[in-house]
C-alpha cells in the first residue's frame, strides 16, 4: 500500500491509497485543497456551457454541493449510459 505525507495541504490523494495526516492544521489544509480542486473542475464544466451532468458513477457530497451552486441538473444512471451506448451503435 502506498502513502503520502500531507505537508501544508499541497498534496493530492487521488493517486494514492492512504494519506497520513499528523495534525489538525494538515487536515484542514487538505480539506480546503480538495474542495478547491473539485470546485475548479466543476467551474470549468460550467464555463463550457453545459447545464446537465450525467454520471455513470456515484457522485460525492462535495461535488453535489458545487453542482447545486452552479445550478446543474445531475443524473446518476449507469443503465441509462449503457443503453445510450448500445443504442448509438445501432444508429
N, C-alpha and C positions, 0 to 999 in steps of 0.2 A: 504494500500500500504506500502510495506517495503522500507527502505532506508538504505544506509550505508554511513558513513563518509570516505572520502578518506584521508589517512594520509601518506604522503610520497610516494604515488604510489604503496603501497604494497597490495592494495585491488583488488579483482576481482568482476566485475559487473555481472558475469554470473548467480549468484544465487539470485540476487535482481532485482527489477524493477526500482529503482531510485538510483542515486549516487549523493551525494551532494559534490560539489567542490567549495571551497571558495577562491581560489587564482590561478593565472596563473601558479605558480610552481606546484601546485597539479594537474592541468590539464595536464601539460607537463609530469610529472612523471607518471600519469595514462596512458597516450597515449603510453609512452615508455614501460611500463609494459605490456600493452595489445599487443603491437607489438611483444615484446619478446616472449610472450606466443604463439601467432599464429605461429611465426617462429619456435619455439621449436616443436610444433605439426607437422608442415609440414616437418621439418627436420627429425623427427622420421619416418615419412612415407617414405621419400627419402632414409633413411638408410635401410629400409626394402627391397628396390629393386623395389618398384612399379614405373611405368612410366606413368600410366594413372589414372586420378581421375574421377570417375563418381559420380555425386552428385544428390540426389533426392530433394534437396532444393536449394534455391538461394545461390550463393557464394558471400561473401563480397569482397569489393575492396582490403582490406589488404591481404586476403587470395589469391586473384588472383595475387597480386604483388609477393607473395612468390612462388606461383605455377609457375609463369613465371621465377623467379630467379632460381628455381630448375629444370627447363626445363620439366615441366609436360604438358601433354595434358589434358585439363579439359572439361568435358561434363556435362551439366545440363539437364537431361532428366527424368522427372517424369514418363512420359508414357512409356519410354524405360524400366525403372526399374520395373514398374508394369507388363509389357508384359514379361520381363525375368522371373519374379517370377511365373507368370501364366504358361509360357512355361515349366519352370523347374518342376512344379508339375505334368505335363503330360508326363514327360520322364520316 
